[in-house]
């Protein structure tokens, strides 16, 4: 059994690596669940845990051609505007809400417990690590996951580790996008590699969803 410090460090490395991959990759009918507080709360937690909308906003603010830099001739102005709208905080939240709606319908029994775990610190802790990774990638300086972990309150750190490792939260981790990649990683090197794979997969997923929604041709992003 790994010590708590080692587990926390591997969790941090995983999140930082996922963020770096998200950053690199970043340079659709079902019945809708009625508006309700459970969906709202879980959506907020998911957006806090993986703040990709904020990451997209930062790239869009820095580059008027993002996310099709160098291929502006492949898209029409309305297509680019649609992409930037979908790949934004608001667009990401809408997409996340759709995913959460389906999850709430499929997993009603554990919803209260899972939301309590996320809101007790797991979502905020993971989100802090992701943001630290973004800052590091932009600045060119190494990300310090240990510093982020040390800044957490005890309950936040425990919630974060429980979310990342506890087998009973496997479905919740799948909703978050990380699955059991970290659970299966036994070393720091493996946790970083798993984080990179998850980050690339998630960024590609949301960008490709946006291109389909906006009817953007593959030539604009391949």
C-alpha positions as CSV (number, residue, x, y, z in Angstrom):
1,X,0.0,0.0,0.0
2,X,1.5,3.3,-1.0
3,X,1.9,6.0,1.6
4,X,-0.5,8.9,1.6
5,X,2.1,11.4,0.5
6,X,3.2,9.2,-2.4
7,X,-0.4,8.7,-3.5
8,X,-1.1,12.5,-3.3
9,X,2.0,13.2,-5.3
10,X,1.1,10.8,-8.0
11,X,-2.4,12.2,-8.2
12,X,-0.9,15.7,-8.5
13,X,1.5,14.5,-11.2
14,X,-1.4,13.0,-13.1
15,X,-3.4,16.2,-13.0
16,X,-0.5,18.4,-14.1
17,X,0.4,16.0,-17.0
18,X,-3.3,15.9,-18.1
19,X,-3.3,19.7,-18.1
20,X,-0.1,19.9,-20.2
21,X,-1.6,17.6,-22.8
22,X,-4.9,19.6,-22.8
23,X,-2.9,22.7,-23.4
24,X,-0.9,21.2,-26.3
25,X,-4.0,19.8,-28.1
26,X,-5.9,23.0,-27.6
27,X,-2.6,25.3,-29.2
28,X,-24.6,16.3,-30.3
29,X,-30.8,13.5,-29.5
30,X,-31.8,12.4,-26.1
31,X,-34.5,13.6,-23.8
32,X,-33.3,16.5,-21.6
33,X,-33.5,16.2,-17.8
34,X,-35.6,19.1,-16.5
35,X,-33.7,22.0,-14.9
36,X,-32.9,20.9,-11.3
37,X,-30.4,21.6,-8.6
38,X,-28.7,18.2,-8.7
39,X,-27.8,18.6,-12.3
40,X,-26.7,22.2,-11.7
41,X,-24.5,21.2,-8.7
42,X,-22.8,18.3,-10.4
43,X,-22.2,20.4,-13.5
44,X,-20.6,23.1,-11.5
45,X,-18.4,20.5,-9.8
46,X,-17.4,18.9,-13.1
47,X,-16.5,22.4,-14.5
48,X,-14.5,23.2,-11.4
49,X,-12.7,19.9,-11.5
50,X,-11.7,20.2,-15.1
51,X,-11.9,23.9,-16.1
52,X,-11.3,23.4,-19.8
53,X,-13.6,26.3,-20.6
54,X,-11.2,28.7,-18.8
55,X,-8.3,27.1,-20.7
56,X,-10.1,27.7,-24.0
57,X,-10.9,31.3,-23.0
58,X,-7.3,32.0,-22.4
59,X,-6.2,30.8,-25.8
60,X,-9.0,32.6,-27.5
61,X,-8.1,35.8,-25.8
62,X,-4.5,35.6,-26.9
63,X,-5.1,34.5,-30.5
64,X,-7.9,35.7,-32.9
65,X,-7.3,32.7,-35.1
66,X,-7.6,30.1,-32.4
67,X,-8.4,27.2,-32.7
68,X,-7.6,27.1,-36.4
69,X,-4.4,29.1,-36.5
70,X,-2.7,28.8,-39.8
71,X,-5.8,27.4,-41.5
72,X,-8.1,30.4,-41.5
73,X,-8.7,29.8,-45.3
74,X,-10.4,26.5,-44.4
75,X,-13.2,28.0,-42.4
76,X,-15.9,30.6,-42.9
77,X,-16.3,33.5,-40.5
78,X,-19.5,32.0,-39.1
79,X,-17.8,28.6,-38.6
80,X,-14.9,30.2,-36.7
81,X,-17.3,32.2,-34.5
82,X,-19.3,29.0,-33.8
83,X,-16.1,27.1,-32.8
84,X,-15.0,29.9,-30.5
85,X,-18.5,30.0,-29.0
86,X,-18.5,26.2,-28.4
87,X,-14.9,26.2,-27.1
88,X,-15.5,28.7,-24.4
89,X,-16.5,28.7,-20.7
90,X,-20.2,28.9,-21.6
91,X,-20.0,26.3,-24.4
92,X,-18.0,23.9,-22.3
93,X,-20.5,24.3,-19.4
94,X,-23.4,23.5,-21.8
95,X,-21.6,20.4,-23.1
96,X,-20.8,19.3,-19.6
97,X,-24.4,19.8,-18.5
98,X,-25.6,17.4,-21.2
99,X,-23.1,14.8,-20.0
100,X,-24.2,15.3,-16.4
101,X,-27.9,15.0,-17.3
102,X,-27.3,11.5,-18.7
103,X,-25.1,10.6,-15.7
104,X,-27.8,11.7,-13.2
105,X,-30.4,9.6,-14.9
106,X,-28.1,6.5,-14.9
107,X,-26.7,6.8,-11.4
108,X,-29.3,8.3,-9.1
109,X,-28.5,6.2,-6.1
110,X,-25.0,7.5,-5.5
111,X,-25.6,11.1,-6.5
112,X,-25.8,12.6,-3.1
113,X,-22.6,10.9,-1.8
114,X,-20.7,11.8,-5.0
115,X,-21.7,15.4,-4.9
116,X,-20.7,15.7,-1.3
117,X,-17.3,14.2,-2.1
118,X,-16.7,16.7,-5.0
119,X,-17.9,19.7,-3.0
120,X,-15.9,18.8,0.1
121,X,-12.7,19.5,-1.8
122,X,-12.0,17.0,-4.6
123,X,-13.2,19.2,-7.4
124,X,-11.5,22.3,-6.2
125,X,-8.2,20.5,-5.5
126,X,-8.1,18.9,-8.9
127,X,-9.0,22.1,-10.6
128,X,-6.2,24.0,-8.8
129,X,-3.7,21.4,-10.1
130,X,-5.1,21.8,-13.6
131,X,-4.8,25.6,-13.5
132,X,-1.3,25.3,-12.1
133,X,-0.4,23.2,-15.1
134,X,-1.8,25.7,-17.5
135,X,0.1,28.5,-15.9
136,X,3.3,26.5,-16.0
137,X,2.8,25.6,-19.7
138,X,2.2,29.2,-20.7
139,X,5.1,30.6,-18.6
140,X,7.5,27.8,-19.6
141,X,8.3,27.1,-16.0
142,X,7.9,23.6,-14.4
143,X,4.7,23.0,-12.6
144,X,5.0,22.4,-8.9
145,X,2.3,19.9,-7.9
146,X,3.7,19.6,-4.4
147,X,3.2,23.3,-3.7
148,X,-0.4,23.0,-4.8
149,X,-1.0,19.9,-2.7
150,X,0.6,21.6,0.4
151,X,-1.7,24.6,0.0
152,X,-4.8,22.4,0.4
153,X,-6.8,21.9,3.6
154,X,-6.7,18.4,5.1
155,X,-10.3,17.7,4.0
156,X,-9.6,18.8,0.5
157,X,-6.6,16.6,0.2
158,X,-8.5,13.6,1.6
159,X,-11.4,14.1,-0.8
160,X,-9.1,14.5,-3.7
161,X,-7.3,11.3,-3.0
162,X,-10.5,9.4,-2.4
163,X,-11.9,10.6,-5.7
164,X,-8.8,9.7,-7.5
165,X,-8.2,6.2,-6.0
166,X,-11.4,4.8,-4.4
167,X,-12.9,2.0,-6.7
168,X,-16.4,3.0,-5.7
169,X,-16.0,6.3,-7.5
170,X,-15.0,4.7,-10.8
171,X,-18.2,5.8,-12.6
172,X,-17.7,9.4,-11.3
173,X,-14.1,9.4,-12.6
174,X,-15.4,8.3,-16.0
175,X,-17.8,11.2,-16.0
176,X,-14.9,13.5,-15.2
177,X,-12.9,12.1,-18.1
178,X,-10.1,10.4,-16.3
179,X,-11.5,6.9,-15.9
180,X,-9.2,4.6,-13.9
181,X,-6.0,5.6,-15.6
182,X,-4.5,6.9,-12.3
183,X,-5.7,3.9,-10.3
184,X,-3.8,1.6,-12.7
185,X,-0.6,3.7,-12.5
186,X,1.9,2.4,-10.0
187,X,4.7,4.9,-10.4
188,X,5.2,8.6,-10.7
189,X,6.3,8.1,-14.3
190,X,3.2,6.0,-15.1
191,X,0.9,8.6,-13.5
192,X,2.4,11.4,-15.7
193,X,2.1,9.2,-18.8
194,X,-1.5,8.4,-17.9
195,X,-2.3,12.1,-17.3
196,X,-0.9,13.0,-20.7
197,X,-3.0,10.4,-22.5
198,X,-6.1,11.5,-20.6
199,X,-5.4,15.2,-21.4
200,X,-5.0,14.6,-25.1
201,X,-8.1,12.5,-25.3
202,X,-10.3,15.0,-23.5
203,X,-9.1,18.0,-25.5
204,X,-9.5,16.1,-28.7
205,X,-13.0,15.0,-27.7
206,X,-14.3,18.5,-27.0
207,X,-12.6,20.1,-30.0
208,X,-14.0,17.4,-32.4
209,X,-17.4,17.8,-30.9
210,X,-17.3,21.5,-31.6
211,X,-16.2,20.9,-35.2
212,X,-19.2,18.6,-35.8
213,X,-21.6,21.1,-34.1
214,X,-20.2,23.9,-36.3
215,X,-20.0,21.9,-39.5
216,X,-16.2,22.5,-39.8
217,X,-14.4,20.4,-42.4
218,X,-11.6,18.0,-41.2
219,X,-9.1,20.0,-43.3
220,X,-9.4,22.8,-40.8
221,X,-8.0,20.8,-37.9
222,X,-6.1,17.8,-39.3
